[in-house]
Amino acid sequence: MEFGNRLRKLRNQNGLSQKEVAIAISVSVNAISQYETNKRFPEADVLVRLCKYYKISADYLLGLTEQQRSPQTTGEVLENTLSREQHVILDELIKMLNKEENIDGKHKDI
């Protein structure tokens, strides 16, 4: 599937107009129309804004993968796999390690 088709599909899946997307990512409605019809390709900064707006990976928009979302970040993995108790323990461990840091930024032996 081409870039423009993927972009149009995302917009339609989210029930958005071209104008709404254009306003959200600070481009003209004409630019959105041209992206969706493959008459024009967005600059890198606009591509980034599109990805952030739709919460998708650039790889998906570029047709490199069928997976819309990027692999989870470390924070998301921790959030989705650790219990509340494990979060508390991890937070306490981080606090303890931070307290062991000297003023010059080097760690003391624990």
C-alpha positions as CSV (number, residue, x, y, z in Angstrom):
1,M,0.0,0.0,0.0
2,E,1.4,3.4,-0.9
3,F,2.1,6.2,1.5
4,G,-0.9,8.3,0.5
5,N,-3.3,5.4,0.9
6,R,-2.0,4.6,4.4
7,L,-2.3,8.2,5.4
8,R,-5.9,8.5,4.1
9,K,-6.8,5.2,5.8
10,L,-5.5,6.5,9.1
11,R,-7.4,9.7,8.8
12,N,-10.6,7.9,7.9
13,Q,-10.2,5.3,10.7
14,N,-10.0,8.2,13.2
15,G,-13.0,9.9,11.7
16,L,-11.0,13.1,10.8
17,S,-11.3,15.6,8.0
18,Q,-8.2,16.7,6.1
19,K,-8.7,20.1,7.7
20,E,-8.6,18.7,11.2
21,V,-5.3,16.9,10.4
22,A,-3.9,19.9,8.7
23,I,-4.6,22.2,11.6
24,A,-3.2,19.6,14.1
25,I,0.1,19.2,12.3
26,S,0.4,22.8,11.0
27,V,0.2,22.3,7.3
28,S,-2.3,23.3,4.7
29,V,-5.3,21.3,3.7
30,N,-3.9,21.2,0.2
31,A,-0.7,19.6,1.5
32,I,-2.7,16.8,3.2
33,S,-4.7,16.3,0.0
34,Q,-1.4,16.1,-2.0
35,Y,0.1,13.6,0.5
36,E,-2.9,11.4,0.4
37,T,-2.9,11.3,-3.5
38,N,0.8,10.8,-3.7
39,K,1.4,14.0,-5.6
40,R,3.7,15.3,-2.9
41,F,5.7,13.7,-0.1
42,P,6.1,15.4,3.3
43,E,9.3,16.9,4.6
44,A,10.9,14.9,7.4
45,D,9.6,17.3,10.1
46,V,6.1,16.9,8.8
47,L,6.5,13.1,8.7
48,V,7.5,13.2,12.3
49,R,4.5,15.3,13.2
50,L,2.2,12.9,11.4
51,C,3.6,9.9,13.2
52,K,3.3,11.6,16.6
53,Y,-0.2,12.8,15.8
54,Y,-1.4,9.3,14.8
55,K,0.9,7.6,17.3
56,I,2.3,5.3,14.6
57,S,5.7,4.4,13.3
58,A,7.2,6.0,10.3
59,D,8.0,2.5,9.1
60,Y,4.3,1.9,8.8
61,L,3.6,5.1,6.8
62,L,6.5,4.4,4.5
63,G,5.3,0.9,3.8
64,L,8.2,-0.9,5.5
65,T,5.9,-2.8,7.9
66,E,2.3,-3.6,8.5
67,Q,2.6,-2.9,12.2
68,Q,1.3,0.6,12.9
69,R,3.0,1.1,16.3
70,S,6.7,1.0,17.0
71,P,7.9,-1.6,19.4
72,Q,7.3,-0.6,22.9
73,T,9.6,1.8,24.7
74,T,11.4,0.5,27.8
75,G,8.9,2.5,29.9
76,E,5.9,0.9,28.2
77,V,7.4,-2.6,28.6
78,L,7.9,-1.9,32.3
79,E,4.5,-0.4,32.7
80,N,2.8,-3.4,31.0
81,T,4.8,-6.2,32.6
82,L,5.6,-5.2,36.2
83,S,3.1,-5.5,39.1
84,R,2.4,-2.5,41.3
85,E,4.6,-4.0,44.0
86,Q,7.5,-4.5,41.5
87,H,7.1,-0.8,40.4
88,V,7.5,0.3,44.1
89,I,10.6,-1.9,44.6
90,L,12.1,-0.6,41.4
91,D,11.4,3.0,42.3
92,E,13.0,2.4,45.8
93,L,16.1,0.8,44.2
94,I,16.5,3.8,41.9
95,K,16.2,6.2,44.8
96,M,18.7,4.3,46.7
97,L,21.2,4.3,43.8
98,N,20.7,8.0,43.3
99,K,21.5,8.7,47.0
100,E,24.8,6.9,46.6
101,E,26.0,9.3,43.9
102,N,28.7,11.8,44.9
103,I,28.6,15.5,44.1
104,D,31.2,14.9,41.4
105,G,28.8,12.5,39.7
106,K,30.8,9.3,40.5
107,H,29.1,6.4,42.3
108,K,30.2,5.2,45.7
109,D,30.8,1.5,46.2
110,I,27.7,0.0,47.8
